[in-house]
Amino acid sequence: LQSTEQAETLREVSFVVGSSFNLNEVLKRIMDQLGRVVKYDSAAIHLIEGKRRRIIAGRGFSAPDQVIGTTFPAELDEKEPGSIVIHTRQPLVHSNISKRFNKFEQPVQDFIKSWMGIPLIAHDKVIGLISIDRTEVDAYSDEGVQLTMAFANQVALALENARLHE
C-alpha cells in the first residue's frame, strides 16, 4: 500500500473498531479489519486479566475452541513469545517460529511459520497483544510491522473503552 492509502485504511479501520462499546462487537470488528492491515492465516487477541493473559478472540484456527480461552501466566516467560512482547512492550517477529519455540511444533499451532506479536498499549499500560500468523516462512516486512503497530494503538484504546464500558 502507498502511504496515503495506508493512512486512509488506518483511519477507516480505527473508525470502524472504535464505533462500538460492546466488547464482542469490538473484537469481531478488530478481526475483520486486521486483514485489511496485514495478511494473516490466523490471528488472536490476548488480554491481560489480573495475573493471567487470556486469548479472548481468534480467527483462522482449525480448532478455535482449543485456542480461544487459553490462558498464560502474566509474569515473564522467555519460552513464550507473547510474554516477551508484553514485557518488552515491543513488537516481536519470527520468520520461522518453530525453530525458536518448541510449542509451535504441537498440533493446533504446527502450521504456523511466521509469527508477529504486537503489544496492545492503552494509556501507557500494556493490556495485551495481537498475535498474527502465516503458514509461510519469512512473511512479515518491517513496513508490515509498523502498519500493524499503528493499528494496534487504535485497537488498544477501543478494547480498553469496551472493557471499561462493560
Contacts in CASP RR format, 6 or more apart in sequence:
PFRMAT RR
TARGET T0000
AUTHOR 0000-0000-0000
METHOD contacts of the structure
MODEL  1
LQSTEQAETLREVSFVVGSSFNLNEVLKRIMDQLGRVVKYDSAAIHLIEG
KRRRIIAGRGFSAPDQVIGTTFPAELDEKEPGSIVIHTRQPLVHSNISKR
FNKFEQPVQDFIKSWMGIPLIAHDKVIGLISIDRTEVDAYSDEGVQLTMA
FANQVALALENARLHE
1 9 0 8 1.000
1 147 0 8 1.000
6 147 0 8 1.000
9 36 0 8 1.000
9 37 0 8 1.000
10 37 0 8 1.000
10 147 0 8 1.000
10 150 0 8 1.000
10 151 0 8 1.000
10 154 0 8 1.000
12 36 0 8 1.000
13 33 0 8 1.000
13 36 0 8 1.000
13 37 0 8 1.000
13 151 0 8 1.000
13 154 0 8 1.000
14 151 0 8 1.000
14 154 0 8 1.000
14 158 0 8 1.000
16 29 0 8 1.000
16 32 0 8 1.000
16 33 0 8 1.000
17 26 0 8 1.000
17 29 0 8 1.000
17 30 0 8 1.000
17 33 0 8 1.000
17 154 0 8 1.000
17 155 0 8 1.000
17 158 0 8 1.000
18 26 0 8 1.000
18 29 0 8 1.000
18 154 0 8 1.000
18 157 0 8 1.000
18 158 0 8 1.000
18 161 0 8 1.000
19 29 0 8 1.000
20 26 0 8 1.000
20 29 0 8 1.000
20 162 0 8 1.000
21 161 0 8 1.000
21 162 0 8 1.000
21 165 0 8 1.000
21 166 0 8 1.000
22 162 0 8 1.000
22 165 0 8 1.000
23 159 0 8 1.000
23 162 0 8 1.000
23 163 0 8 1.000
23 165 0 8 1.000
23 166 0 8 1.000
25 162 0 8 1.000
26 158 0 8 1.000
26 159 0 8 1.000
26 162 0 8 1.000
27 45 0 8 1.000
27 56 0 8 1.000
27 57 0 8 1.000
27 159 0 8 1.000
28 57 0 8 1.000
30 45 0 8 1.000
30 57 0 8 1.000
30 130 0 8 1.000
30 155 0 8 1.000
30 158 0 8 1.000
30 159 0 8 1.000
31 43 0 8 1.000
31 45 0 8 1.000
31 57 0 8 1.000
31 58 0 8 1.000
31 59 0 8 1.000
33 151 0 8 1.000
34 40 0 8 1.000
34 43 0 8 1.000
34 59 0 8 1.000
34 130 0 8 1.000
34 132 0 8 1.000
34 151 0 8 1.000
37 147 0 8 1.000
37 148 0 8 1.000
37 151 0 8 1.000
38 116 0 8 1.000
38 132 0 8 1.000
38 140 0 8 1.000
38 144 0 8 1.000
38 147 0 8 1.000
38 148 0 8 1.000
38 151 0 8 1.000
39 134 0 8 1.000
39 139 0 8 1.000
40 59 0 8 1.000
40 132 0 8 1.000
40 133 0 8 1.000
40 134 0 8 1.000
41 60 0 8 1.000
41 111 0 8 1.000
41 112 0 8 1.000
41 133 0 8 1.000
41 134 0 8 1.000
41 135 0 8 1.000
42 58 0 8 1.000
42 59 0 8 1.000
42 60 0 8 1.000
42 61 0 8 1.000
42 111 0 8 1.000
42 112 0 8 1.000
42 132 0 8 1.000
42 133 0 8 1.000
43 58 0 8 1.000
43 59 0 8 1.000
43 60 0 8 1.000
43 130 0 8 1.000
43 131 0 8 1.000
43 132 0 8 1.000
43 133 0 8 1.000
44 55 0 8 1.000
44 57 0 8 1.000
44 58 0 8 1.000
44 59 0 8 1.000
44 61 0 8 1.000
44 67 0 8 1.000
44 68 0 8 1.000
44 130 0 8 1.000
44 131 0 8 1.000
45 55 0 8 1.000
45 56 0 8 1.000
45 57 0 8 1.000
45 58 0 8 1.000
45 120 0 8 1.000
45 128 0 8 1.000
45 129 0 8 1.000
45 130 0 8 1.000
45 159 0 8 1.000
46 53 0 8 1.000
46 54 0 8 1.000
46 55 0 8 1.000
46 56 0 8 1.000
46 72 0 8 1.000
46 82 0 8 1.000
46 128 0 8 1.000
46 129 0 8 1.000
46 130 0 8 1.000
46 131 0 8 1.000
47 53 0 8 1.000
47 54 0 8 1.000
47 56 0 8 1.000
47 120 0 8 1.000
47 127 0 8 1.000
47 128 0 8 1.000
47 159 0 8 1.000
47 163 0 8 1.000
48 74 0 8 1.000
48 86 0 8 1.000
48 126 0 8 1.000
48 127 0 8 1.000
48 128 0 8 1.000
50 74 0 8 1.000
51 73 0 8 1.000
51 74 0 8 1.000
51 75 0 8 1.000
52 71 0 8 1.000
52 72 0 8 1.000
52 73 0 8 1.000
52 74 0 8 1.000
53 71 0 8 1.000
53 72 0 8 1.000
53 73 0 8 1.000
53 74 0 8 1.000
53 82 0 8 1.000
53 83 0 8 1.000
53 86 0 8 1.000
53 128 0 8 1.000
53 129 0 8 1.000
54 69 0 8 1.000
54 70 0 8 1.000
54 71 0 8 1.000
54 72 0 8 1.000
55 67 0 8 1.000
55 68 0 8 1.000
55 69 0 8 1.000
55 70 0 8 1.000
55 71 0 8 1.000
56 68 0 8 1.000
56 69 0 8 1.000
57 68 0 8 1.000
58 64 0 8 1.000
58 67 0 8 1.000
58 68 0 8 1.000
61 67 0 8 1.000
61 108 0 8 1.000
62 108 0 8 1.000
62 111 0 8 1.000
63 108 0 8 1.000
66 108 0 8 1.000
67 108 0 8 1.000
72 80 0 8 1.000
72 82 0 8 1.000
72 83 0 8 1.000
73 83 0 8 1.000
74 86 0 8 1.000
75 83 0 8 1.000
76 83 0 8 1.000
76 84 0 8 1.000
76 87 0 8 1.000
77 83 0 8 1.000
78 84 0 8 1.000
79 101 0 8 1.000
79 103 0 8 1.000
80 101 0 8 1.000
80 103 0 8 1.000
81 92 0 8 1.000
81 94 0 8 1.000
81 97 0 8 1.000
81 100 0 8 1.000
81 101 0 8 1.000
81 115 0 8 1.000
81 117 0 8 1.000
81 131 0 8 1.000
82 92 0 8 1.000
82 117 0 8 1.000
82 129 0 8 1.000
82 131 0 8 1.000
84 92 0 8 1.000
85 91 0 8 1.000
85 92 0 8 1.000
85 117 0 8 1.000
85 118 0 8 1.000
85 119 0 8 1.000
85 129 0 8 1.000
86 119 0 8 1.000
86 126 0 8 1.000
86 128 0 8 1.000
86 129 0 8 1.000
89 119 0 8 1.000
89 121 0 8 1.000
89 126 0 8 1.000
90 119 0 8 1.000
91 116 0 8 1.000
91 117 0 8 1.000
91 118 0 8 1.000
91 119 0 8 1.000
91 145 0 8 1.000
91 148 0 8 1.000
91 149 0 8 1.000
92 115 0 8 1.000
92 116 0 8 1.000
92 117 0 8 1.000
93 114 0 8 1.000
93 115 0 8 1.000
93 116 0 8 1.000
93 117 0 8 1.000
93 140 0 8 1.000
93 145 0 8 1.000
94 100 0 8 1.000
94 101 0 8 1.000
94 114 0 8 1.000
94 115 0 8 1.000
94 116 0 8 1.000
95 113 0 8 1.000
95 114 0 8 1.000
95 137 0 8 1.000
95 138 0 8 1.000
95 139 0 8 1.000
95 140 0 8 1.000
96 113 0 8 1.000
96 114 0 8 1.000
96 137 0 8 1.000
96 138 0 8 1.000
97 104 0 8 1.000
97 112 0 8 1.000
97 113 0 8 1.000
97 114 0 8 1.000
97 115 0 8 1.000
98 104 0 8 1.000
98 105 0 8 1.000
98 110 0 8 1.000
98 112 0 8 1.000
98 113 0 8 1.000
103 109 0 8 1.000
104 110 0 8 1.000
104 112 0 8 1.000
104 115 0 8 1.000
111 133 0 8 1.000
111 135 0 8 1.000
112 133 0 8 1.000
112 134 0 8 1.000
112 135 0 8 1.000
113 133 0 8 1.000
113 134 0 8 1.000
113 135 0 8 1.000
113 136 0 8 1.000
113 137 0 8 1.000
113 139 0 8 1.000
114 133 0 8 1.000
114 134 0 8 1.000
114 136 0 8 1.000
114 137 0 8 1.000
114 138 0 8 1.000
114 139 0 8 1.000
114 140 0 8 1.000
115 131 0 8 1.000
115 132 0 8 1.000
115 133 0 8 1.000
115 134 0 8 1.000
116 131 0 8 1.000
116 132 0 8 1.000
116 133 0 8 1.000
116 140 0 8 1.000
116 145 0 8 1.000
116 148 0 8 1.000
117 129 0 8 1.000
117 130 0 8 1.000
117 131 0 8 1.000
117 132 0 8 1.000
118 129 0 8 1.000
118 130 0 8 1.000
118 131 0 8 1.000
118 132 0 8 1.000
118 145 0 8 1.000
118 148 0 8 1.000
118 149 0 8 1.000
118 151 0 8 1.000
118 152 0 8 1.000
119 126 0 8 1.000
119 128 0 8 1.000
119 129 0 8 1.000
119 152 0 8 1.000
120 126 0 8 1.000
120 127 0 8 1.000
120 128 0 8 1.000
120 129 0 8 1.000
120 130 0 8 1.000
120 152 0 8 1.000
120 155 0 8 1.000
120 156 0 8 1.000
120 159 0 8 1.000
121 127 0 8 1.000
121 152 0 8 1.000
121 153 0 8 1.000
121 156 0 8 1.000
122 156 0 8 1.000
122 157 0 8 1.000
122 159 0 8 1.000
122 160 0 8 1.000
123 160 0 8 1.000
127 156 0 8 1.000
127 159 0 8 1.000
127 160 0 8 1.000
127 163 0 8 1.000
128 156 0 8 1.000
130 148 0 8 1.000
130 152 0 8 1.000
130 155 0 8 1.000
132 140 0 8 1.000
132 148 0 8 1.000
134 140 0 8 1.000
END
